[in-house]
Every structure is written in C-alpha cells, then in structure tokens.
Amino acid sequence: MIQLPNALTLLRILLVPVFALAFTLPGETARLATFVIFCIAGASDVLDGLAARKLRARSEFGRMLDPIADKILVAAALMMLVASGVISGYELIPALVILAREILVSGLREFLATVAVSVPVTRVAKMKTVLQMIAIGAMILGPLADKIAPGAINLAYALLWIAAALTVYTGYVYFRAGFDYARPDRATPPPRTGGPA
C-alpha cells in the first residue's frame, strides 16, 4: 500500500503531462486551468512533507522520489514558458541557470548516495523554491496576472532572477559538500545527515 506522502509525490509527477497539455490549449480559461494545475502540483510538495512528518511515514522511496518530482515540475514549466515565448531574451539566462543547477545537483546527489550522505535543506533553498514557484505561476497566467495585479509579470521576471541567484548560491553549497566527500584522502564515508537539498 502506497503511503500518503508518496501518493502526493506521485500525483505531482502525474500532473506534469496534464499541465503541459493544458498549457498548449488556447484561451484564458485554459491558461487559468494550467495555473490551477501548477498550484495543485506545487501544493502537493508542501503537503507530502507535512504528511511525512505528521504520520511519521518517511521512506527511502519518498526521499528519492520527492526531489525528482520537484525537478520534473519546474523543468516542464520552464520549458513550456520558453516554448511559448513568455521567457525569451535575457530572461533565458536565469531559466537556464536553474535548469543547469538541477541537473548538476541530481548527478551530485547520486554520487553522495553512494557514500550514504545527504545535504539538509536550508532556509535559503526553501526561499529559492518559493520565489521560483511564484515567478513561474505568474508567468503561466501571463497577461491575466497583470489584470489581477498590475506589474505582476515584471515582478515575476525579477523574482526569476533572484531565484537564479539563490540557485547558484545553494548549488555552490551543495557542490562544496560533495567535493569535500570526494577528496581522495577521506578514508571512510561519514554518517548520513539531514535530508535532500
């Protein structure tokens, strides 16, 4: 039987193709639906963590799958925004930085798993995720976001740059830890600590 936290994580992954399909549909109604799907997927990230703590249902499967689900959602959203032209020009830089960091950190996480090490989530990493999701959400709404709150799109682009800067910082912290464990003079693997970043 699948535990609730893992079910929520799987739901996030299953919502990605639904999100991508809705994004391709024309009209404001479709764009609103896309935004709602993205919000549900993003909320599931928070809810699965809360459920895991409240129900004491943490598992290695969830530890592995949760960051993968997050990266699939963010990568899909950014690619759809680039394909639609919402993200273009200089705004491609923060999007590429975020995607590159996620790919590199995934590879590093695989290495650290071989030495039974994980890096704890920091407040900066959580802030990066929040800003990133707000920026992407506003961009998904597009002109509708400016109708709801004038200037929302410009703010979203600014938040994407800030999220990219925090991404570089958290990526550096992660890689510094990884290189420390990759030193040839380290004889034995250190104990496992914390959760994935």
ABEGO torsion letter per residue (X at the ends): XBBAAAAAAAAAAAAAAAAAAAAABBEAAAAAAAAAAAAAAAAAAAAAAAAAAAAGABBAAAAAAAAAAAAAAAAAAAAAAAAAGABBEAAAAAAAAAAAAAAAAAAAAAAAAAAGBBBBBBAAAAAAAAAAAAAAAAAAAEAAAAAABBGAAAAAAAAAAAAAAAAAAAAAAAAAAAAAAABAABABBBBBBEBBX
